[in-house]
């Protein structure tokens, strides 16, 4: 049972969604190493979106400014701007994020773990949509549909998000407008080590782009809890 503020969370499958990206080849191009990547090592567009994205790190204030395009991160394939690093084992990733300007209410940004840079790769993420809806999404196997939990929400804001990987489990933590992030839900996804972990932005509109500011970003390796996966 998954609950948030006494609301029951309902899993949903994306088999009724058909986006233009479904016909794209499962490749990604244009990745580069950043000169000042902060805690990450590379950035680039996954899935070949029409609009070219960008990722900038400001060493003076520790903020990441990420601009991304893309039809969606959903269904069987994804398009988005990704700032990432390789990471094995268990870890915790934390960030505070806010969208700049107006955009599609289904645009999304957050913390993403992927098996590879293929557009249909196995993945899990903790994201915030443009309308303020938090989401826990995952694709259990490469080429399958995305699964997700719909979560209650009360509008846009500044969110503190946290993703914890412990064995096959992916935990979602959310806090809004200064509140501490609390555990909301979890799922299970089997990855091979190492994985890619980082920050992502998708505009949910092929001919548009959106910018998100990420701050207080940390990536920490964790020991495996005794007796737990």
FENTA-V297655 format. One record per residue. N is the residue number from 0. SS is DSSP state (alpha for helix, beta for strand, coil for the rest). OMEGA is omega in degrees with one decimal (none if undefined). D_CENTER is the distance of its C-alpha to the mean C-alpha in whole Angstrom. Layout:
BEGIN
n = <N N>
ss = <SS SS>
omega = <OMEGA OMEGA>
d_center = <D_CENTER D_CENTER>
END
This chain:
BEGIN
n = <0 1 2 3 4 5 6 7 8 9 10 11 12 13 14 15 16 17 18 19 20 21 22 23 24 25 26 27 28 29 30 31 32 33 34 35 36 37 38 39 40 41 42 43 44 45 46 47 48 49 50 51 52 53 54 55 56 57 58 59 60 61 62 63 64 65 66 67 68 69 70 71 72 73 74 75 76 77 78 79 80 81 82 83 84 85 86 87 88 89 90 91 92 93 94 95 96 97 98 99 100 101 102 103 104 105 106 107 108 109 110 111 112 113 114 115 116 117 118 119 120 121 122 123 124 125 126 127 128 129 130 131 132 133 134 135 136 137 138 139 140 141 142 143 144 145 146 147 148 149 150 151 152 153 154 155 156 157 158 159 160 161 162 163 164 165 166 167 168 169 170 171 172 173 174 175 176 177 178 179 180 181 182 183 184 185 186 187 188 189 190 191 192 193 194 195 196 197 198 199 200 201 202 203 204 205 206 207 208 209 210 211 212 213 214 215 216 217 218 219 220 221 222 223 224 225 226 227 228>
ss = <coil coil beta beta coil coil beta beta coil beta beta beta beta coil coil coil coil coil coil alpha alpha alpha alpha coil coil coil coil coil beta beta beta beta beta coil coil coil coil coil coil coil coil beta beta beta beta beta coil coil coil coil coil coil coil beta beta beta beta beta coil coil coil coil beta beta beta beta beta beta coil coil coil coil beta beta coil coil beta beta coil beta beta beta beta beta beta beta beta coil coil beta beta beta beta beta beta beta beta beta beta beta coil coil coil coil coil coil coil beta beta beta beta beta beta beta coil coil coil coil coil coil coil coil beta beta beta beta beta beta beta coil coil coil coil beta beta beta beta beta beta coil coil coil coil coil coil coil beta beta beta beta coil coil coil coil coil coil coil coil beta beta beta beta beta beta beta beta coil coil beta beta beta beta beta beta beta beta coil coil coil coil coil beta beta beta beta beta beta beta coil coil coil coil coil coil beta beta beta beta beta beta beta beta coil coil coil coil coil coil coil beta beta beta beta beta beta beta beta beta beta beta beta beta coil coil coil coil coil coil coil>
omega = <176.9 -179.7 173.0 -179.3 176.9 172.8 176.3 178.7 -176.8 176.6 176.3 176.7 -174.9 -173.7 179.4 177.3 176.3 -177.9 -177.5 -176.3 -177.2 -178.3 -177.1 175.7 -176.4 178.7 174.8 -177.1 169.3 179.3 -177.0 173.6 179.7 177.5 178.0 -171.1 -174.8 -178.9 -179.1 -174.2 -175.1 173.4 178.2 179.9 174.0 173.5 175.9 177.3 -178.6 -179.3 179.6 179.6 179.5 177.5 -178.7 176.4 178.1 -175.7 -176.7 179.6 177.0 -178.0 173.8 176.2 -174.2 177.5 -177.5 174.4 174.9 -179.7 179.6 164.4 -167.4 176.7 -174.9 -178.8 -173.6 171.2 -179.2 171.8 -171.7 172.0 -164.1 171.4 173.1 -178.4 174.2 168.3 -177.0 -179.2 175.5 177.2 -177.6 177.1 168.5 -173.5 175.1 175.2 171.7 176.2 -177.9 178.8 179.3 -178.3 178.8 172.3 -175.2 178.2 178.5 -176.8 -174.6 171.7 -179.2 174.9 -178.3 178.1 174.5 -176.9 -179.6 -174.7 168.1 -179.7 169.2 179.1 168.8 -173.6 171.6 177.4 -178.7 178.9 178.1 -178.5 173.6 179.2 168.5 -175.1 176.0 172.2 -170.6 179.4 -179.5 177.7 178.9 174.8 173.0 170.6 179.7 169.0 172.1 -178.0 176.1 179.5 -179.4 174.5 -178.4 178.3 174.2 -172.7 167.1 -176.9 178.8 174.4 179.2 173.5 176.4 -174.1 178.8 -176.4 174.9 -177.8 179.6 175.3 -178.3 169.6 -175.8 173.1 175.2 179.4 177.8 180.0 179.4 179.4 -176.9 -175.0 174.2 175.0 178.9 177.6 179.4 176.1 166.9 177.7 -1.9 174.5 171.6 178.4 -178.5 -176.6 -175.6 175.0 176.9 -176.0 -176.0 178.9 -169.9 -175.5 -179.8 174.3 179.6 -178.8 179.9 174.1 175.2 177.8 179.3 -177.2 176.0 175.2 -174.0 174.2 -179.0 174.4 177.5 178.2 179.3 175.2 -179.2 176.6 none>
d_center = <23 20 21 20 23 25 23 22 19 20 18 18 18 17 20 22 19 20 19 20 18 19 22 20 21 18 18 17 19 19 17 19 20 19 23 21 18 18 16 14 17 16 14 14 13 12 15 17 16 20 19 18 15 16 15 17 18 21 22 25 22 19 17 14 15 12 14 12 14 13 15 12 9 11 14 15 14 11 12 10 10 9 10 11 13 15 15 18 18 17 15 13 11 12 11 13 12 14 14 17 20 20 18 17 16 13 11 8 6 4 4 3 7 9 13 14 13 15 14 14 13 12 9 7 4 5 5 8 11 13 16 14 13 11 9 9 8 10 12 15 17 16 18 17 16 13 13 12 14 15 16 18 18 20 19 17 17 16 13 13 10 10 9 12 13 17 18 17 16 12 13 11 13 13 16 17 19 20 20 19 16 17 16 16 15 14 14 16 14 17 16 18 18 17 14 11 9 7 6 5 8 9 13 13 17 18 20 19 16 14 14 12 14 12 15 16 14 15 14 17 18 20 23 23 24 28 28 25 22>
END
